Amino acid sequence: MDTEKRIQGLRDRLQYIQDIFGARENANIKLLQSKLSDFLEREATASASEKSKQLSALEDLFEFLEKKLERELSPMDKVRIVRHSQRICLKDILENVYDNYTELGGQDEYNIDPSMIIARAYITRRVGGKVYNQPVMVIGQEKGHGQEFRNGGSVKPWGNAKALHYMKVAETENIPIHTYVFTPGSYPIEDNPGAAQQIARNLYEMAGLSVPVIACISEGGSGGAEAIALSDRRLMMSHGYYSVISPEGGAAIEGRLRNGQRATPELVESCARKLKITAEDNLEQGYIDQVVQEPALGARPNHFDFFRMLRQDVISATDAVVLNVKGWRFFRAMTLSSRRARKKGKNVEDIYVRWNLSSRAKERLVWRRYLKFRRLAQRAYLDETPFPERVQSTIGSLWWDIYSFFKYDFMRKHQKKISGVMEEISGEIQVVKNRCSAPLNWVRGALGRGGEQESLDAETERSLTELSCWDEDSSEQGTYYVSPQAREDRAVSCPNAATHGCVDMWAPDLFGDFGGVCSTCGHHFRMEYKWYLHNVFDPNSIYEFNKNIESGNPLNFEGLDAKLEKAKANTGKKCACTTFEARIGNVNCVVAMLIGDFRGGSVGAAEGEKFIRAAERARRKHFPFIAYVHGTAGIRIQEGVNGVIQMPRCTMAVRRYIEAGGLYLVLYDTNSYAGPVASFLGCSPYQFAVRSANIGFAGPGVIKETTGLDVPPNYHDAHQALSRGHIQGIWDRREIRKNLQQALMTMGGRNLYYR
């Protein structure tokens, strides 16, 4: 029986190797096939002792060649490793890394979402003769070993909602959170609470969790990974991948494939390499903190030494995060970080670190988490701002910090006392003023002012009875921008003409007086972003800042430089985000605009940095912050993780602004999809859409490709988003200015500073 098990084990190992390397020719794999076949042919005639001896030699050969094949792995081979059914899963980790656990909220398929597992677990340490049971909340995607009901680790919105619920439970109980990322990406559906909106909610709340969060990544697919990966310390398994998109998805976009066409294996391999998705790539770029070394060709359930190593790394990471925000930690922190101790195999469980945090330590933890993500992706964009301008900006920021402190912090603390004193003084001044002006009023009354009163009455009568003159410079009209579409002498048909009976419109009327809105059904045609600049904001009030930050090519992705240069030439912009200060009805505000004309409004490192700086400027100046989305296709895939990391970075900046009492408004136009909606846009409490806008996590084609479902044509339109609760209202384009003015006067955070 033992011999049969060993033979079956070798067969499984060979099949695993063949699955990983696919159809590629490899001499080492052929040698293993040949040796195993020879053994099986001689097995019937060999004695028991000879079988055992030959099996031992064969097992040694497998081990030797597996280590040799390990050095030949390509990025796409590692993708196949993490997708394989023999890959370790979260249940294996719970069984082998933690001393005890209880699964919460489900049992296998009897679960609100079997792709997401929550467990209350314990780690037991024995230090100095004492036993310490330290509780943690374990949260992660579960792929299982070929369990189809797990949906391959692709989590539905309510699965992410369940994860967030138990993160808040862990925060209440003041225990650390360990998250394990095993997902190709989230399940792209809009059913309430909505894929994008729930990921945005998770990111927003995780940014402010007051307990240590440790994430370990095996398969990190874009927004699905970010839903539980915003953490104080990020580990990554050596055969894992972390990417903005799957290699196949990237190849489909790069190859411009349509109608179910498949990318060639060579193109997929090329994209996997260019996207820099491996653990070594992410460590080099600074997006993970540590690589957890796996056995040759990846960790499988029988690799118990790997689980012991993972346990040590997870405990050490948790200890390090706690000690960084606690006092009285010098010698323990020095011991944990000692390279010499690690080389000697020092067991981190021999050092006790209490994982509960005080209130001050919690504040330091959240602040350090913000700084950690704020520093990421600093080398992934270009900043050509001249040195004198940078100095001026720094001095201006310092001035606004001081001004805001005295006006909003210091003065507000003493506001009641000061206002009371001022009211008393003004009351006394008014009495003195009345007494002093009494003789003067008597003289003026005696001389009479009837003529002036009659003149005033006549002027009032004329203003009420005569027609007013058209004011060419009226700030309410803003008519001095003319759309290029309005200069075309042609008739335009509304796409709803067949169902609504819309008549054809003359282009100068439609794109001029009508603002791109059908006069019959209200359908909104696409307008240039410049139309909004001139028709929404007060004339001559726009001041652009950070305009020298521009998109780059941090991964040296082939062909991206030429595409960026073309977009810069066509739009006159250096990236897809423009940030400026402006006024709406004399209310100062800071605006970040994503421009759909620049590479589809896709977000990369430059766009994320500008958005963060805009949020910081709004917080510093105590201005409302408006995100206007002229259009966004999502994260710029050619920047890889440099792009996807903008999801947590920007969300944390938004949270900091809102927590300071700011008003954050988001307005969607045209098509708004994917990462930005699933993070820093979708986390706003006040989201509105221009009529005819489409809002969602993934487009119909992506949904069809990933789920096999055909969605209705109106699946993503603004009215559907409103009915699901994803936005709070739908606006007519011609009424944006009026509606924004109304919003600025009726909404806001704790500090309604601009009123």
Secondary structure by P-SEA (a helix, b strand, c coil): caaaaaaaaaaaaaaaaaaaacccccaaaaaaaaaaaaaaaacccccaaaaaaaaaaaaaaaaaaaaaaaaaccaaaaaaaaaccccccaaaaaaccccbbbbccccccccccccbbbbbbbbbbbcccbbbbbbbbbbbbbbcccccccccccccaaaaaaaaaaaaaaaaabbbbbbbbbccccccccccccaaaaaaaaaaaaaccccbbbbbbcccccccccccccccbbbbcccbbbccccaaaaaaaaacccccccccaaaaaaaaaaacccaaaaaaacccccccccccccccccaaaaaaaaaaaaaaaaaaaaaaaccccaaaaaaaacaaaaaaccccccccccccccaaaaaaaaaaaaaaaaacccccccccccaaaaaaaaaaaaaaaaaaaaaccccccaaaaaaaaaaaaaaaaaaaaaaaaaaaaaaaaaaccaaaaaaaaaaaaaaacccccccccccccccccccccccccbbbbbccccccccccccaaaaacccccccccccccccccaaaaaaccccccccccccccbbbbccccccaaaaaaaaaaaaccccccbbbbbbbcccccbbbbbbbcccccccccaaaaaaaaaaaaaaaaabbbbbbbcccccccccccccccccaaaaaaaaaaaaaaabbbbbbbbcccccccccccccccccbbbbccccccccccaaaaaaacccccccccccaaaaaaaccccccccccaaaaaaaaaaacccccccccc
